[in-house]
Amino acid sequence: MFRRARKPVSERARLVQEFKQAFPGAKPNSTDTAFDIPVNTRSGLIDVQMTLPMGFPDSPPTFVSRTPIRHHLFNTHMQYQIRHWNRGSSLVNLLKSLIAELVRTPPVLLTNNANRNPTYRSPITYAAPMAKPMPPPQPFTPAPVVQPRPRANDMTVEVTPKPRQPEYTPPRIDTSFYMLDGFNTEELRKLLSSDEKKDALVESLGIFSSGDKKKEELYTEVEDLAEKNLRQKPDFEIKRDELEKLRTKEQEMREKLVKLSASQNELQKKFSVESLRKQLSSLVTAADEASEEILQKYNDSEMELDAYIKEYIKARSLFHRRSAKQERINLMNNNGNPAF
């Protein structure tokens, strides 16, 4: 009855759609909050992950290199520092400038041995089951070669060394507390012990601002619908009364139709062809008997000649008319037309 208004496309959805069209090779997660972007440089293929926070586009996105690198755009946490960002910034242009700089000045790839940056750690953390700690790297020691015993027939047996165990790979984590990068240990302790500071930090992120705005919009929409329904209530009540009257009238006419149908059925039974044939047969017989009685009275000298002729002609005329009708009904019934 009421057509729901089309919801406007949010700024976040528009920027994400533009990003997908510009970078079709990016792999998003199920909620379009994290994207894996492969970047091909002269140093090799680099896996850059872009994460959109809840306050995006008011809050800037975060870029983290999943490939351990050393580059002037990335800090020791492999995170790209965005210096200028506002609500009108273009996500596509920002990523294009980052990729262009990585291609122009290739980063240094860090290996998994002791030359790797010891301060590197992924800033993407969230509550997860405890994983086994990574064992320290063990120096590779080749397996001793087993010398076969000499045999009489000088045959040798080859011994295959055991394969190396695969190194432990830490799990990938897709959440970042980028807002805590500028805090030192003392500030983090104060933040943890103060509820006011934690509330102020959450308010500054703008995480719940969009939810509060959406809640107010829903309240306003519900109030408008309620007022509209109340304005239409008198019309609905009038239409309901009219419908009730029509329903009562329809019920009365239905009962009248049932009575008329019953009367019609009785009349059809009473004036059916078979019933008319029986009635005419009895009337023809009665008219014949009446004429015979008049003739018998004349023979018994109970009637005068003039009265006899008059009554006898009248009785026989009635007999012939009824006989003609009976023959007509029989003829029409034989021809397949039971009606007159």
C-alpha positions as CSV (number, residue, x, y, z in Angstrom):
1,M,0.0,0.0,0.0
2,F,2.9,2.3,0.9
3,R,6.0,2.2,-1.3
4,R,9.2,2.3,0.8
5,A,11.5,5.2,-0.1
6,R,14.8,4.2,-1.8
7,K,17.7,4.5,0.6
8,P,20.5,6.9,-0.5
9,V,23.9,5.4,-1.2
10,S,26.3,6.2,1.6
11,E,29.7,8.0,1.0
12,R,31.5,4.9,2.3
13,A,29.7,2.6,-0.2
14,R,30.4,5.0,-3.1
15,L,34.2,5.2,-2.3
16,V,34.4,1.4,-2.0
17,Q,32.6,0.9,-5.3
18,E,35.0,3.4,-7.1
19,F,37.9,1.5,-5.5
20,K,36.7,-1.9,-6.8
21,Q,36.2,-0.5,-10.3
22,A,39.7,1.1,-10.3
23,F,41.4,-2.0,-8.8
24,P,39.6,-5.2,-9.9
25,G,42.6,-7.3,-8.8
26,A,42.1,-6.4,-5.1
27,K,40.7,-9.3,-3.0
28,P,38.1,-8.1,-0.5
29,N,36.9,-10.0,2.6
30,S,33.2,-10.8,3.2
31,T,32.3,-7.4,4.7
32,D,34.4,-5.2,2.3
33,T,36.4,-3.8,5.2
34,A,39.8,-5.3,4.2
35,F,41.4,-5.7,0.8
36,D,44.6,-7.5,-0.3
37,I,46.3,-5.6,-3.0
38,P,49.3,-7.2,-4.9
39,V,51.9,-4.6,-6.0
40,N,54.5,-5.7,-8.5
41,T,57.9,-3.9,-8.1
42,R,61.4,-4.4,-9.3
43,S,62.2,-6.0,-5.9
44,G,59.4,-8.5,-6.2
45,L,55.7,-8.9,-5.4
46,I,54.5,-7.0,-2.3
47,D,51.2,-7.8,-0.6
48,V,49.6,-4.6,0.7
49,Q,46.5,-4.9,2.9
50,M,44.1,-1.9,3.1
51,T,41.7,-1.8,6.1
52,L,38.7,0.5,6.3
53,P,37.8,1.5,9.9
54,M,34.3,1.9,11.2
55,G,34.5,5.7,11.0
56,F,35.6,5.7,7.3
57,P,35.5,8.1,5.4
58,D,35.8,10.4,8.4
59,S,38.7,8.3,9.6
60,P,41.5,7.5,7.2
61,P,42.1,3.9,5.9
62,T,45.2,2.0,7.0
63,F,47.7,0.3,4.7
64,V,49.9,-2.5,6.0
65,S,52.6,-4.4,4.1
66,R,52.1,-8.1,4.6
67,T,55.5,-8.6,2.9
68,P,58.3,-7.6,5.3
69,I,60.0,-4.6,3.6
70,R,62.1,-1.5,4.4
71,H,60.8,1.7,2.7
72,H,60.7,5.3,3.6
73,L,56.8,5.4,3.4
74,F,56.4,2.5,5.9
75,N,57.3,2.5,9.6
76,T,58.8,-0.3,11.6
77,H,55.3,-1.9,12.0
78,M,55.0,-2.1,8.2
79,Q,52.3,0.6,8.3
80,Y,52.0,3.4,5.7
81,Q,51.6,6.8,7.5
82,I,48.9,8.9,5.9
83,R,49.7,12.6,6.4
84,H,46.7,14.3,4.8
85,W,43.2,12.9,4.9
86,N,39.7,14.4,5.0
87,R,36.2,13.3,4.1
88,G,36.6,14.6,0.5
89,S,39.8,12.7,-0.1
90,S,39.9,10.1,-2.9
91,L,40.7,6.6,-1.9
92,V,41.7,5.7,-5.5
93,N,44.1,8.6,-5.9
94,L,45.7,7.8,-2.5
95,L,46.4,4.2,-3.5
96,K,47.6,5.1,-6.9
97,S,50.2,7.5,-5.4
98,L,51.3,4.8,-3.0
99,I,51.7,2.2,-5.8
100,A,53.5,4.8,-8.0
101,E,56.0,5.5,-5.2
102,L,56.6,1.8,-4.5
103,V,57.3,1.3,-8.3
104,R,59.5,4.4,-8.6
105,T,61.6,3.6,-5.4
106,P,61.5,-0.2,-4.9
107,P,61.5,-1.3,-1.3
108,V,64.1,-3.6,0.3
109,L,62.6,-7.1,0.9
110,L,63.4,-8.5,4.4
111,T,64.2,-12.2,4.7
112,N,63.0,-14.6,7.4
113,N,66.5,-15.1,8.9
114,A,68.5,-13.0,11.3
115,N,68.7,-10.1,8.9
116,R,65.0,-9.4,9.3
117,N,64.0,-6.3,11.3
118,P,63.7,-7.6,14.9
119,T,61.2,-4.8,15.8
120,Y,58.7,-5.8,13.1
121,R,55.3,-7.0,14.3
122,S,51.9,-6.8,12.7
123,P,49.7,-4.0,14.1
124,I,46.5,-5.9,13.2
125,T,45.3,-7.6,16.4
126,Y,42.1,-8.8,17.8
127,A,40.9,-11.3,20.3
128,A,41.7,-14.8,19.0
129,P,42.5,-18.2,20.4
130,M,45.9,-18.6,21.9
131,A,48.3,-19.9,19.3
132,K,51.5,-21.9,19.9
133,P,54.5,-19.6,20.3
134,M,56.9,-19.6,17.4
135,P,59.9,-21.7,18.0
136,P,63.3,-20.0,17.6
137,P,65.0,-20.7,14.3
138,Q,67.2,-23.7,14.5
139,P,70.4,-24.0,12.5
140,F,70.2,-26.5,9.7
141,T,72.2,-29.6,10.4
142,P,72.4,-32.2,7.6
143,A,71.4,-35.7,8.5
144,P,74.4,-38.0,8.9
145,V,74.9,-40.3,6.0
146,V,74.7,-44.0,7.0
147,Q,77.4,-46.1,5.5
148,P,76.1,-49.4,4.3
149,R,77.9,-52.5,5.4
150,P,79.8,-54.3,2.8
151,R,78.3,-57.5,1.4
152,A,79.6,-60.4,-0.3
153,N,77.9,-59.5,-3.6
154,D,79.2,-55.9,-3.4
155,M,75.6,-54.5,-3.5
156,T,74.9,-51.0,-1.8
157,V,71.8,-49.7,-0.2
158,E,70.8,-46.0,-0.6
159,V,69.5,-44.3,2.6
160,T,67.2,-41.3,2.0
161,P,67.6,-38.5,4.7
162,K,64.5,-37.3,6.6
163,P,62.8,-34.2,5.1
164,R,63.1,-30.9,6.9
165,Q,60.1,-29.9,9.1
166,P,58.2,-26.8,7.7
167,E,58.7,-23.6,9.5
168,Y,55.9,-22.2,11.6
169,T,53.8,-19.4,9.9
170,P,51.9,-17.1,12.1
171,P,48.2,-16.6,11.3
172,R,46.9,-13.6,9.3
173,I,45.0,-11.1,11.4
174,D,42.7,-8.5,9.8
175,T,42.1,-5.9,12.6
176,S,44.2,-2.9,13.5
177,F,44.3,-0.5,16.5
178,Y,45.9,2.3,14.5
179,M,44.5,4.9,16.9
180,L,47.0,3.7,19.6
181,D,50.2,4.0,17.5
182,G,51.0,7.5,19.0
183,F,50.7,6.3,22.6
184,N,53.7,5.3,24.8
185,T,53.5,2.8,27.6
186,E,52.7,5.3,30.3
187,E,49.9,6.9,28.2
188,L,48.5,3.4,27.5
189,R,48.4,2.6,31.3
190,K,46.6,5.9,32.0
191,L,44.1,5.2,29.2
192,L,43.5,1.7,30.6
193,S,42.9,3.0,34.1
194,S,40.6,5.9,33.2
195,D,37.1,5.4,31.9
196,E,36.8,9.0,30.9
197,K,39.8,8.9,28.6
198,K,38.6,5.7,27.1
199,D,35.2,7.3,26.4
200,A,36.9,10.4,25.0
201,L,39.0,8.2,22.7
202,V,35.9,6.3,21.4
203,E,34.1,9.5,20.8
204,S,37.0,11.0,18.9
205,L,37.0,8.0,16.6
206,G,33.4,8.6,15.5
207,I,32.6,5.0,15.5
208,F,29.1,5.5,17.0
209,S,28.3,8.8,15.3
210,S,27.0,7.1,12.1
211,G,24.9,4.7,14.3
212,D,23.4,7.5,16.3
213,K,22.6,9.4,13.1
214,K,20.9,6.4,11.6
215,K,19.0,5.8,14.8
216,E,17.6,9.4,14.7
217,E,16.7,9.0,11.1
218,L,14.8,5.8,11.9
219,Y,13.0,7.6,14.8
220,T,12.0,10.4,12.4
221,E,10.8,7.9,9.8
222,V,8.7,5.9,12.3
223,E,7.1,9.1,13.6
224,D,6.2,10.3,10.1
225,L,4.6,6.9,9.3
226,A,2.7,7.0,12.5
227,E,1.3,10.5,11.9
228,K,0.4,9.5,8.3
229,N,-1.5,6.4,9.6
230,L,-3.3,8.5,12.1
231,R,-4.4,11.0,9.5
232,Q,-5.7,8.2,7.3
233,K,-7.5,6.5,10.2
234,P,-10.9,8.3,9.7
235,D,-11.0,7.3,6.0
236,F,-10.2,3.7,6.9
237,E,-13.0,3.7,9.4
238,I,-15.5,5.1,6.9
239,K,-14.5,2.5,4.3
240,R,-14.7,-0.2,6.9
241,D,-18.3,0.8,7.7
242,E,-19.2,0.9,4.1
243,L,-17.7,-2.5,3.6
244,E,-19.7,-3.9,6.5
245,K,-22.9,-2.6,5.1
246,L,-22.2,-4.1,1.7
247,R,-21.4,-7.4,3.4
248,T,-24.8,-7.3,5.2
249,K,-26.6,-6.5,2.0
250,E,-24.7,-9.2,0.1
251,Q,-25.8,-11.7,2.8
252,E,-29.4,-10.7,2.5
253,M,-29.3,-11.1,-1.3
254,R,-27.7,-14.4,-0.9
255,E,-30.4,-15.7,1.4
256,K,-33.1,-14.4,-1.0
257,L,-31.3,-16.1,-3.9
258,V,-31.4,-19.4,-2.0
259,K,-35.2,-19.1,-1.5
260,L,-35.8,-18.2,-5.1
261,S,-33.7,-21.1,-6.2
262,A,-35.7,-23.5,-4.0
263,S,-39.0,-22.1,-5.5
264,Q,-37.6,-22.4,-9.0
265,N,-36.7,-26.0,-8.4
266,E,-40.2,-26.8,-7.0
267,L,-41.8,-25.1,-10.1
268,Q,-39.5,-27.0,-12.4
269,K,-40.5,-30.3,-10.8
270,K,-44.2,-29.3,-10.8
271,F,-44.2,-28.2,-14.5
272,S,-41.8,-30.7,-16.0
273,V,-42.7,-32.5,-19.2
274,E,-43.3,-35.8,-17.4
275,S,-45.6,-34.1,-14.9
276,L,-47.6,-32.3,-17.6
277,R,-47.9,-35.5,-19.6
278,K,-49.4,-37.3,-16.6
279,Q,-51.8,-34.5,-15.8
280,L,-52.9,-34.2,-19.5
281,S,-53.4,-38.0,-19.6
282,S,-55.6,-37.9,-16.5
283,L,-57.6,-34.9,-17.9
284,V,-58.1,-36.6,-21.3
285,T,-59.4,-39.7,-19.5
286,A,-61.7,-37.6,-17.3
287,A,-63.1,-35.7,-20.4
288,D,-63.7,-39.0,-22.2
289,E,-65.5,-40.4,-19.2
290,A,-67.6,-37.2,-18.9
291,S,-68.8,-37.5,-22.5
292,E,-69.6,-41.2,-22.0
293,E,-71.7,-40.3,-19.0
294,I,-73.7,-37.8,-21.0
295,L,-74.2,-40.4,-23.8
296,Q,-75.4,-42.9,-21.1
297,K,-77.9,-40.4,-19.7
298,Y,-79.3,-39.8,-23.1
299,N,-79.6,-43.5,-23.8
300,D,-81.4,-43.9,-20.4
301,S,-83.8,-41.1,-21.5
302,E,-82.6,-38.9,-18.6
303,M,-81.8,-36.0,-21.0
304,E,-83.6,-34.2,-23.7
305,L,-82.2,-34.2,-27.2
306,D,-81.3,-30.5,-27.3
307,A,-79.5,-30.6,-23.9
308,Y,-77.8,-33.9,-24.9
309,I,-76.4,-32.4,-28.1
310,K,-75.2,-29.3,-26.4
311,E,-73.5,-31.1,-23.4
312,Y,-72.1,-33.9,-25.5
313,I,-70.5,-31.5,-28.1
314,K,-69.0,-29.5,-25.2
315,A,-67.5,-32.6,-23.5
316,R,-66.1,-34.0,-26.7
317,S,-64.6,-30.6,-27.7
318,L,-62.8,-30.6,-24.3
319,F,-61.6,-34.1,-24.9
320,H,-60.2,-33.4,-28.3
321,R,-58.4,-30.2,-27.2
322,R,-56.7,-32.1,-24.3
323,S,-55.9,-35.0,-26.6
324,A,-54.3,-32.6,-29.1
325,K,-52.1,-31.1,-26.4
326,Q,-51.1,-34.6,-25.2
327,E,-50.1,-35.6,-28.7
328,R,-48.1,-32.3,-29.2
329,I,-46.2,-32.9,-26.0
330,N,-45.4,-36.5,-27.0
331,L,-44.3,-35.3,-30.4
332,M,-42.0,-32.6,-29.1
333,N,-40.5,-35.0,-26.5
334,N,-39.8,-37.6,-29.3
335,N,-38.0,-34.9,-31.3
336,G,-35.7,-34.0,-28.4
337,N,-37.2,-30.7,-27.4
338,P,-39.0,-31.1,-24.0
339,A,-40.1,-27.4,-23.9
340,F,-43.1,-25.9,-25.6
